[in-house]
Amino acid sequence: AFFGMATIYGEAVLAQTFKTKDEAGHVIGGPVYYIRAVFKGTFGKLLAGFFALAIIFALGFTGNMVQSNAISNAFQKALGVPTWVVGILLAVVAAFIFLGGVTRIASVTEKLVPCMAVVYILACLAIILYNASSLPTVFHDIFVGAFTPNGVTGGAVGSMFLVISWGMKRGIFSNEAGLGTAPMAHATTSEREPVKQALYGIFEVFMDTIIICSLTGLTLLCSGIDLNYGVTGEISLVSEALGTLFTQKGGALVIAVALALFAFSTILG
């Protein structure tokens, strides 16, 4: 998140600086445009073209598959709804929003994002406050785990690179800083000052990764659930953690609703 805030700052500034308009007068921008602006000639075209193809595959296929699969599994766990039913419903709702154009997409996401954040943050805070007495132990375990001789030695001989690799993957998946998708959105806003728009990008990463992801980690650790075996996947783990306060069914339902809002807004994006 720390490096991601710097990355997205640069992306947003470049997106705003090199944005343009299409034939219909719509504002467009992003990596393809500032790559072409900096790298002239055939090399710039090839680089921009490669990015365009890679991002279509990453988001048009892989990204949407991951998000729709997560929503379907969450509702199957919470309410027993077959995954294929949820998948069809998601496709129908998404089509309705997409056919309304950019205006409808913006109108829907600006309402979804605050709701999903509030629901999830309140649920996590409830678990953390309910188990507040365990916080000293939790922070003790975090720092001891990081700085014990085994941790330091392991890091020195290679596990550090594995940890950094996973951290970067999770960070990019969480906040998209450096992926090339965020600047496309930053380019199309009504803001005229690139630096001001870039500050919004910094806040995105801070809120999404430092605040919400940290709350997730503390929720898991404070809840006292067994993180080593018996449950697979982050969604199941968080559902089980919330279930320690809201009942297992309630925890799964909270996660299903919050995840549906998070993941569906990502699909729309």
N, C-alpha and C positions, 0 to 999 in steps of 0.2 A: 504493500500500500504506500509506503514511504516513497519508493522510487516511482511507483505508478502515478503519484500526484505530480511529480516532475514531468513524467512522460506525457500525461494527458494535458498538462499545461502547454507543452510544446505543440502537441497535436491540434489543440483548439485554436491556438494563435495562428498556426499555419493554415488551418481550415478557414478561419475568418479572413485572413489576409489574401488568400488565393481563390476565394469563392467567386462564382460567376452565375449567369442566368442561362436557362435553356431557351428554346424557341418559343415556348409558351409563357416565358417571363418568370418561371419558378426559380428560386435561388437554389443552387446546387454547389456542392464542394466536397472536399475530403482528400484522402491520400492520392487518388488518381490525378487530381488537379494540381496539387502542389508537387507531386513527383514530376509531372510534365513541365511544370514551371521552372524547376531547378535543373533537371536533366534534359537537355535539349536533344533533338534528333531521334534516331532509331533506338538508342539505348533507353531513353526516357519512355518511348512508346512501349517497348518490350517490358520494361519494369512495371509501368502502370497497367499494362494488359495482364501481366502475371498476377498482380495484386487483385485486379478485378475478378479474374477467374477463381483465384484462391478464396476470396471472400464470399463469392457465390456458393462455393462448395461448403465452406466452413459454416455459414449462417443458413443458407437456403436448404441445406440438407442436414449436416451434422448437428448444428446448434438447435434447430427446431425439433429434431428427433429426440435429443437429450431432454429438452424442456417438456415436450408433450408426453414423453415416457414417464418423467418424474411426476407430472400432474396425474396421469392415469394410475400409476402405482399408488400414489397417496390416497386417491379416492377409493381405490379397491380395498386398501387397508382400513380406511376409516368407515366406509359405508357398504363395502362389498359390491360396488358397481363394477361390471366387467370393463376391462381396460379398453376394449374396442368401442364400447359405447361412448366412453369419455373422449376417445380420439375423434370419433365422428362429430360429437358435439363441439369440440374445440375447432374442428375444421369449418363447421357451419358458422359459428360465432365469428371466427377470424375472417371468413369470407365476407360476412355482412359488414364488418368494420373496414376491411380493405377496400371494398367497393365504394365506400363513402369517401375515399381519398384521404389525403394527408390531414385535412381538417378534422375528419371524424377520428382518425387514429390519435391525433393530438388531444382531442376532447376526451377520449376514453382513457388514455394513459395518464393524463394529468389528474384524473379522479382515482385511478387504480393505485398509483404509486404511493400517495400519502396514506391511503387506507391500509395497504399491505404492510407498510413500514410500521404504522401504529399498532396494528394487530400483533405482528411478530415481536416487536420491541416490548410491548406490555406483557406478552406471554412469557418471554425470556426473563424480564425483570421480576415477574411474579415468582418464578422458580428460584432466582438468585436471592431475592429478599426472604423467601420462605426458608431457604437454607443458608441464611446470612452467617450463621455461626460457623459454617464450614469454610468461609472465604479465606481466613488466615491459613488454613491447611492447604487449600487449593493453590494460593499464590506461593506458598512454601514449596509445594510439589513442582510447580512450574519452574521456579528458579533453581531448585536443587537438580531437577531433571536436565536443565540446560547446562549447569556449570559443575556437575560432579566430574571426577576424573574420567569415568567411563564415557560421559557425554563429550568431554573435550577430546579425549583420545580417539573416540569413534569419529568425531568430526575431522580430526587431523588426518585420519587414514582413509577418508573418502565419504563417510556418511554425511558429512557437511554438504557435499555437493548434491547428494540425493535430497536432503532436506530443502536446500535452496531451490532445486529443480521443482519439487512438489509445491513449494511455497509460491513460486512464480506461476506455475500452472493454475493453481487454485486462485491466486490473485487476479490473473488475467481473466479467468472464467467468471470471477465475481464482479470485477469492475470494468473489464474490457480495455483498460489503459494499455496502449501499445498494440492492440489488436488491429486497429485501423477502422473500426466501426464507429466509435464515439465521435471522431471528427466529422463524419458525414452529418450527424445530427447537429453538432455545434455550428456547422457552416450555415445551416438553414434557419437559424434563429433570427429574430428581428434586431438583436443587439448589434450595434455598429462599432463598438470598441473591442478589439480582439483580446486585450488583456483582461477586461472585465468578464468576457465570456469564458476565458480560460480559468478564471477564479471559480466560476460555477463548476467547471470540470474538476478542479481540486476538491471542492466540497463533495461532489459525487463520490469520489474515491474514498475520501475520509469517512463519510457517513456509511457507505456501503461496506467497506472492508474493515476499517479500524473499529467502527462502532458496532455494526450489526454482526460481523463475523466474530468479533471478540465476545459479544453477548452470547453467541451460539456456543463458543468454546467454554465460557464460564457456566452456561446453563448445563452443558453435558457434565462438567466436572463437579459442579455443586450438587447436582441431582443425586449423585452416588450410584448411578447405574454402572454395570460392568461394561467397560469399553473394550474388553479383550476378546470376548467370544459371545456366541449366542444370538447376536444381532448383526446383520450386514447392511451397509449403506448408511450414509449420513441421515437420510430422511427417516429411516427406521429408528436410528439412535435418538434423534431429536424428538420423535414421537414418543419414544419410551421415556425420555427425560421429562417431557411435559406431562406424561401420564402419571408421574409420581405425585403431581398436585391436582391435575384436572381429571383423574381417572384415565385408564389406558385408552378408552374409546374417545374421551374428550380431548386428550392430547393428540391423538391421530386426526381428529376433526379440525383442531386448531391448525395443525401443520398442513392439512389438506387445503384449507381455505387460504392460509397465508401463502403456501407454495403455489396454489393456482393463480393468485394475484401476481406474485413475483414472476413466475415462469411465463404466464400469458402476456404480461407486459413486455417481457424479453422477446417473445415470439413476434409481437406487434412491432417492436423496435427493429 
